[in-house]
Amino acid sequence: MKVSFSLDSLMDFTGLPKNQQKIITRMIGRLMENPKPKSQGGYGIPLGNKGGQ
């Protein structure tokens, strides 16, 4: 699986402290391995407004 980022997101990412970059990189790796929702044993979370507001 390949992940690509926009130039703006890369600039934002490199502006973060190194410890936060490490956490984000680790989570992106986990999502690449198993993007299914947590309810199905994965690391992903559903997107959207579930409250209807």
N, CA, C and O atoms as a CHARMM CRD file, in Angstrom:
* protein
*
  212
    1    1 MET  N      0.84100  -1.17000   0.00000 PROA 1      0.00000
    2    1 MET  CA     0.00000   0.00000   0.00000 PROA 1      0.00000
    3    1 MET  C      0.89200   1.24100   0.00000 PROA 1      0.00000
    4    1 MET  O      1.94300   1.27300   0.63900 PROA 1      0.00000
    5    2 LYS  N      0.45000   2.24300  -0.72300 PROA 2      0.00000
    6    2 LYS  CA     1.21900   3.47300  -0.83800 PROA 2      0.00000
    7    2 LYS  C      0.42600   4.63100  -0.23000 PROA 2      0.00000
    8    2 LYS  O     -0.77800   4.75500  -0.45800 PROA 2      0.00000
    9    3 VAL  N      1.09600   5.46200   0.53000 PROA 3      0.00000
   10    3 VAL  CA     0.47600   6.64300   1.12100 PROA 3      0.00000
   11    3 VAL  C      1.17300   7.86500   0.55400 PROA 3      0.00000
   12    3 VAL  O      2.40200   7.92000   0.49100 PROA 3      0.00000
   13    4 SER  N      0.38300   8.83800   0.14500 PROA 4      0.00000
   14    4 SER  CA     0.97600  10.08500  -0.34600 PROA 4      0.00000
   15    4 SER  C      0.38700  11.25500   0.43700 PROA 4      0.00000
   16    4 SER  O     -0.74900  11.19500   0.90700 PROA 4      0.00000
   17    5 PHE  N      1.16500  12.30300   0.56600 PROA 5      0.00000
   18    5 PHE  CA     0.77200  13.47200   1.32900 PROA 5      0.00000
   19    5 PHE  C      0.92100  14.71600   0.47900 PROA 5      0.00000
   20    5 PHE  O      1.78300  14.78500  -0.39700 PROA 5      0.00000
   21    6 SER  N      0.07700  15.69300   0.74300 PROA 6      0.00000
   22    6 SER  CA     0.20100  16.96700   0.04900 PROA 6      0.00000
   23    6 SER  C      1.40800  17.71900   0.60900 PROA 6      0.00000
   24    6 SER  O      1.89500  17.41100   1.69700 PROA 6      0.00000
   25    7 LEU  N      1.87500  18.68900  -0.13500 PROA 7      0.00000
   26    7 LEU  CA     3.01400  19.49000   0.30900 PROA 7      0.00000
   27    7 LEU  C      2.69300  20.19700   1.62500 PROA 7      0.00000
   28    7 LEU  O      3.54200  20.27600   2.51300 PROA 7      0.00000
   29    8 ASP  N      1.46900  20.71000   1.75000 PROA 8      0.00000
   30    8 ASP  CA     1.07000  21.39100   2.98800 PROA 8      0.00000
   31    8 ASP  C      1.12500  20.45000   4.18800 PROA 8      0.00000
   32    8 ASP  O      1.60000  20.82700   5.25900 PROA 8      0.00000
   33    9 SER  N      0.63600  19.22000   4.00300 PROA 9      0.00000
   34    9 SER  CA     0.64800  18.28100   5.12700 PROA 9      0.00000
   35    9 SER  C      2.07600  17.88700   5.50400 PROA 9      0.00000
   36    9 SER  O      2.37300  17.70200   6.68400 PROA 9      0.00000
   37   10 LEU  N      2.96000  17.75600   4.51600 PROA 10     0.00000
   38   10 LEU  CA     4.35600  17.45100   4.82000 PROA 10     0.00000
   39   10 LEU  C      5.02500  18.58500   5.57800 PROA 10     0.00000
   40   10 LEU  O      5.81400  18.34900   6.49300 PROA 10     0.00000
   41   11 MET  N      4.70800  19.81100   5.19800 PROA 11     0.00000
   42   11 MET  CA     5.27500  20.96200   5.89900 PROA 11     0.00000
   43   11 MET  C      4.76300  21.01600   7.34300 PROA 11     0.00000
   44   11 MET  O      5.52200  21.30200   8.26800 PROA 11     0.00000
   45   12 ASP  N      3.47300  20.74000   7.52300 PROA 12     0.00000
   46   12 ASP  CA     2.91800  20.70600   8.87800 PROA 12     0.00000
   47   12 ASP  C      3.57000  19.60000   9.69900 PROA 12     0.00000
   48   12 ASP  O      3.92500  19.80600  10.85900 PROA 12     0.00000
   49   13 PHE  N      3.72300  18.43300   9.09500 PROA 13     0.00000
   50   13 PHE  CA     4.30400  17.28400   9.78700 PROA 13     0.00000
   51   13 PHE  C      5.74000  17.57800  10.22800 PROA 13     0.00000
   52   13 PHE  O      6.10900  17.29300  11.36800 PROA 13     0.00000
   53   14 THR  N      6.53800  18.14000   9.34200 PROA 14     0.00000
   54   14 THR  CA     7.93400  18.41100   9.69900 PROA 14     0.00000
   55   14 THR  C      8.05200  19.51800  10.73900 PROA 14     0.00000
   56   14 THR  O      9.09100  19.64900  11.38500 PROA 14     0.00000
   57   15 GLY  N      7.00600  20.31200  10.90500 PROA 15     0.00000
   58   15 GLY  CA     7.00700  21.35200  11.92300 PROA 15     0.00000
   59   15 GLY  C      6.65200  20.85000  13.31000 PROA 15     0.00000
   60   15 GLY  O      6.78600  21.57900  14.29200 PROA 15     0.00000
   61   16 LEU  N      6.20000  19.60400  13.39200 PROA 16     0.00000
   62   16 LEU  CA     5.84200  19.03400  14.69000 PROA 16     0.00000
   63   16 LEU  C      7.08500  18.58400  15.44600 PROA 16     0.00000
   64   16 LEU  O      8.12100  18.30900  14.83900 PROA 16     0.00000
   65   17 PRO  N      6.98100  18.50900  16.78300 PROA 17     0.00000
   66   17 PRO  CA     8.09000  17.94400  17.56000 PROA 17     0.00000
   67   17 PRO  C      8.34900  16.49300  17.15400 PROA 17     0.00000
   68   17 PRO  O      7.43300  15.78700  16.73300 PROA 17     0.00000
   69   18 LYS  N      9.58800  16.06000  17.28200 PROA 18     0.00000
   70   18 LYS  CA     9.98500  14.71200  16.83600 PROA 18     0.00000
   71   18 LYS  C      9.19300  13.61500  17.52500 PROA 18     0.00000
   72   18 LYS  O      8.88700  12.60100  16.89800 PROA 18     0.00000
   73   19 ASN  N      8.85000  13.78700  18.80200 PROA 19     0.00000
   74   19 ASN  CA     8.10300  12.73200  19.48500 PROA 19     0.00000
   75   19 ASN  C      6.69700  12.58300  18.89700 PROA 19     0.00000
   76   19 ASN  O      6.18000  11.46800  18.82200 PROA 19     0.00000
   77   20 GLN  N      6.07400  13.68500  18.48000 PROA 20     0.00000
   78   20 GLN  CA     4.76000  13.60700  17.84900 PROA 20     0.00000
   79   20 GLN  C      4.86300  13.01200  16.44800 PROA 20     0.00000
   80   20 GLN  O      3.97900  12.26500  16.03000 PROA 20     0.00000
   81   21 GLN  N      5.93000  13.33300  15.71800 PROA 21     0.00000
   82   21 GLN  CA     6.14100  12.74200  14.39900 PROA 21     0.00000
   83   21 GLN  C      6.24400  11.22700  14.51200 PROA 21     0.00000
   84   21 GLN  O      5.71000  10.49800  13.67600 PROA 21     0.00000
   85   22 LYS  N      6.92500  10.76100  15.54000 PROA 22     0.00000
   86   22 LYS  CA     7.10500   9.32700  15.73400 PROA 22     0.00000
   87   22 LYS  C      5.76400   8.63900  16.00000 PROA 22     0.00000
   88   22 LYS  O      5.50300   7.56100  15.46500 PROA 22     0.00000
   89   23 ILE  N      4.91800   9.25700  16.82400 PROA 23     0.00000
   90   23 ILE  CA     3.60400   8.69100  17.13400 PROA 23     0.00000
   91   23 ILE  C      2.74500   8.62800  15.87600 PROA 23     0.00000
   92   23 ILE  O      2.10000   7.61300  15.61100 PROA 23     0.00000
   93   24 ILE  N      2.73500   9.70700  15.10300 PROA 24     0.00000
   94   24 ILE  CA     1.93100   9.76400  13.88500 PROA 24     0.00000
   95   24 ILE  C      2.42200   8.74700  12.86200 PROA 24     0.00000
   96   24 ILE  O      1.61600   8.06100  12.23400 PROA 24     0.00000
   97   25 THR  N      3.73300   8.64800  12.69200 PROA 25     0.00000
   98   25 THR  CA     4.30500   7.68700  11.74600 PROA 25     0.00000
   99   25 THR  C      3.93600   6.26200  12.12600 PROA 25     0.00000
  100   25 THR  O      3.60400   5.45000  11.26300 PROA 25     0.00000
  101   26 ARG  N      3.99300   5.96100  13.41300 PROA 26     0.00000
  102   26 ARG  CA     3.64100   4.62700  13.89300 PROA 26     0.00000
  103   26 ARG  C      2.16500   4.32400  13.60200 PROA 26     0.00000
  104   26 ARG  O      1.83100   3.22200  13.16800 PROA 26     0.00000
  105   27 MET  N      1.28600   5.30100  13.84100 PROA 27     0.00000
  106   27 MET  CA    -0.13500   5.06900  13.60600 PROA 27     0.00000
  107   27 MET  C     -0.45000   4.92600  12.12100 PROA 27     0.00000
  108   27 MET  O     -1.28900   4.10800  11.74400 PROA 27     0.00000
  109   28 ILE  N      0.20700   5.70400  11.28300 PROA 28     0.00000
  110   28 ILE  CA     0.00500   5.55400   9.83700 PROA 28     0.00000
  111   28 ILE  C      0.41500   4.15400   9.39600 PROA 28     0.00000
  112   28 ILE  O     -0.26200   3.53900   8.57300 PROA 28     0.00000
  113   29 GLY  N      1.51300   3.65200   9.93500 PROA 29     0.00000
  114   29 GLY  CA     1.96000   2.29100   9.62600 PROA 29     0.00000
  115   29 GLY  C      0.93500   1.25100  10.04100 PROA 29     0.00000
  116   29 GLY  O      0.67000   0.29900   9.30800 PROA 29     0.00000
  117   30 ARG  N      0.35500   1.44200  11.23400 PROA 30     0.00000
  118   30 ARG  CA    -0.67100   0.49700  11.70300 PROA 30     0.00000
  119   30 ARG  C     -1.89600   0.54000  10.80100 PROA 30     0.00000
  120   30 ARG  O     -2.45700  -0.50100  10.45900 PROA 30     0.00000
  121   31 LEU  N     -2.31000   1.73900  10.41900 PROA 31     0.00000
  122   31 LEU  CA    -3.47400   1.86900   9.54200 PROA 31     0.00000
  123   31 LEU  C     -3.22000   1.25200   8.17500 PROA 31     0.00000
  124   31 LEU  O     -4.13800   0.71300   7.55700 PROA 31     0.00000
  125   32 MET  N     -1.98100   1.32600   7.69700 PROA 32     0.00000
  126   32 MET  CA    -1.64400   0.70100   6.41700 PROA 32     0.00000
  127   32 MET  C     -1.76000  -0.81700   6.51900 PROA 32     0.00000
  128   32 MET  O     -2.17800  -1.47600   5.56700 PROA 32     0.00000
  129   33 GLU  N     -1.39300  -1.37000   7.66900 PROA 33     0.00000
  130   33 GLU  CA    -1.47000  -2.82200   7.86400 PROA 33     0.00000
  131   33 GLU  C     -2.91200  -3.30000   7.99400 PROA 33     0.00000
  132   33 GLU  O     -3.28600  -4.32600   7.42600 PROA 33     0.00000
  133   34 ASN  N     -3.72500  -2.54700   8.74700 PROA 34     0.00000
  134   34 ASN  CA    -5.08900  -2.99500   9.01000 PROA 34     0.00000
  135   34 ASN  C     -6.00700  -1.77700   9.13100 PROA 34     0.00000
  136   34 ASN  O     -6.23200  -1.28600  10.23800 PROA 34     0.00000
  137   35 PRO  N     -6.54000  -1.28500   8.01200 PROA 35     0.00000
  138   35 PRO  CA    -7.37200  -0.08300   8.03500 PROA 35     0.00000
  139   35 PRO  C     -8.83000  -0.32000   8.44800 PROA 35     0.00000
  140   35 PRO  O     -9.62700   0.61900   8.46700 PROA 35     0.00000
  141   36 LYS  N     -9.17700  -1.54900   8.77400 PROA 36     0.00000
  142   36 LYS  CA   -10.56000  -1.84500   9.16400 PROA 36     0.00000
  143   36 LYS  C    -10.92200  -1.09000  10.44400 PROA 36     0.00000
  144   36 LYS  O    -10.03700  -0.70400  11.20800 PROA 36     0.00000
  145   37 PRO  N    -12.21800  -0.88100  10.68100 PROA 37     0.00000
  146   37 PRO  CA   -12.64700  -0.21100  11.91000 PROA 37     0.00000
  147   37 PRO  C    -12.29600  -1.02900  13.15100 PROA 37     0.00000
  148   37 PRO  O    -12.09300  -2.24000  13.07400 PROA 37     0.00000
  149   38 LYS  N    -12.22700  -0.35400  14.28200 PROA 38     0.00000
  150   38 LYS  CA   -11.92200  -1.04500  15.53700 PROA 38     0.00000
  151   38 LYS  C    -12.91000  -2.16000  15.81900 PROA 38     0.00000
  152   38 LYS  O    -12.54400  -3.18700  16.39300 PROA 38     0.00000
  153   39 SER  N    -14.16600  -1.96600  15.41900 PROA 39     0.00000
  154   39 SER  CA   -15.18700  -2.99600  15.64500 PROA 39     0.00000
  155   39 SER  C    -14.89200  -4.28600  14.89300 PROA 39     0.00000
  156   39 SER  O    -15.43500  -5.34000  15.22400 PROA 39     0.00000
  157   40 GLN  N    -14.02700  -4.20400  13.87400 PROA 40     0.00000
  158   40 GLN  CA   -13.65600  -5.38000  13.08900 PROA 40     0.00000
  159   40 GLN  C    -12.20700  -5.78600  13.35300 PROA 40     0.00000
  160   40 GLN  O    -11.61500  -6.53200  12.57400 PROA 40     0.00000
  161   41 GLY  N    -11.64100  -5.29000  14.45400 PROA 41     0.00000
  162   41 GLY  CA   -10.29500  -5.68300  14.84200 PROA 41     0.00000
  163   41 GLY  C     -9.18600  -4.86300  14.22600 PROA 41     0.00000
  164   41 GLY  O     -8.02000  -5.24400  14.32500 PROA 41     0.00000
  165   42 GLY  N     -9.50900  -3.75100  13.59200 PROA 42     0.00000
  166   42 GLY  CA    -8.49200  -2.90800  12.96200 PROA 42     0.00000
  167   42 GLY  C     -8.16500  -1.68900  13.80100 PROA 42     0.00000
  168   42 GLY  O     -8.50500  -1.61500  14.98200 PROA 42     0.00000
  169   43 TYR  N     -7.50100  -0.74100  13.17300 PROA 43     0.00000
  170   43 TYR  CA    -7.07300   0.48100  13.84400 PROA 43     0.00000
  171   43 TYR  C     -7.84600   1.71000  13.37800 PROA 43     0.00000
  172   43 TYR  O     -7.72000   2.78200  13.96900 PROA 43     0.00000
  173   44 GLY  N     -8.63600   1.56500  12.33200 PROA 44     0.00000
  174   44 GLY  CA    -9.35500   2.71100  11.77700 PROA 44     0.00000
  175   44 GLY  C    -10.56600   3.10100  12.60300 PROA 44     0.00000
  176   44 GLY  O    -11.10200   2.30400  13.37300 PROA 44     0.00000
  177   45 ILE  N    -10.98900   4.35600  12.42300 PROA 45     0.00000
  178   45 ILE  CA   -12.21100   4.82300  13.05500 PROA 45     0.00000
  179   45 ILE  C    -13.10300   5.39800  11.96600 PROA 45     0.00000
  180   45 ILE  O    -12.61100   6.01600  11.02100 PROA 45     0.00000
  181   46 PRO  N    -14.41000   5.20000  12.09000 PROA 46     0.00000
  182   46 PRO  CA   -15.31400   5.73700  11.07900 PROA 46     0.00000
  183   46 PRO  C    -15.27300   7.26700  11.06500 PROA 46     0.00000
  184   46 PRO  O    -15.12400   7.90300  12.10900 PROA 46     0.00000
  185   47 LEU  N    -15.40300   7.83400   9.89900 PROA 47     0.00000
  186   47 LEU  CA   -15.43500   9.28100   9.76700 PROA 47     0.00000
  187   47 LEU  C    -16.87400   9.73900   9.59700 PROA 47     0.00000
  188   47 LEU  O    -17.72500   8.97700   9.13700 PROA 47     0.00000
  189   48 GLY  N    -17.13900  10.96400   9.96200 PROA 48     0.00000
  190   48 GLY  CA   -18.46500  11.53100   9.76600 PROA 48     0.00000
  191   48 GLY  C    -19.11100  11.93000  11.06700 PROA 48     0.00000
  192   48 GLY  O    -18.61100  11.65000  12.15600 PROA 48     0.00000
  193   49 ASN  N    -20.23900  12.59200  10.91900 PROA 49     0.00000
  194   49 ASN  CA   -20.99600  13.07100  12.05500 PROA 49     0.00000
  195   49 ASN  C    -22.06100  12.03700  12.40400 PROA 49     0.00000
  196   49 ASN  O    -23.07700  11.94700  11.71300 PROA 49     0.00000
  197   50 LYS  N    -21.85500  11.27800  13.43200 PROA 50     0.00000
  198   50 LYS  CA   -22.78700  10.21200  13.81100 PROA 50     0.00000
  199   50 LYS  C    -23.93200  10.73400  14.66600 PROA 50     0.00000
  200   50 LYS  O    -24.92200  10.03200  14.86900 PROA 50     0.00000
  201   51 GLY  N    -23.80600  11.97200  15.17500 PROA 51     0.00000
  202   51 GLY  CA   -24.85500  12.54500  15.99600 PROA 51     0.00000
  203   51 GLY  C    -25.96100  13.19500  15.19800 PROA 51     0.00000
  204   51 GLY  O    -26.99500  13.55700  15.76100 PROA 51     0.00000
  205   52 GLY  N    -25.77000  13.35200  13.89900 PROA 52     0.00000
  206   52 GLY  CA   -26.77400  13.94000  13.03900 PROA 52     0.00000
  207   52 GLY  C    -26.89600  15.43700  13.16400 PROA 52     0.00000
  208   52 GLY  O    -27.88200  16.01300  12.70400 PROA 52     0.00000
  209   53 GLN  N    -25.93500  16.07700  13.76800 PROA 53     0.00000
  210   53 GLN  CA   -25.99500  17.53000  13.93000 PROA 53     0.00000
  211   53 GLN  C    -25.00100  18.22400  13.04600 PROA 53     0.00000
  212   53 GLN  O    -24.91800  19.45200  13.05700 PROA 53     0.00000
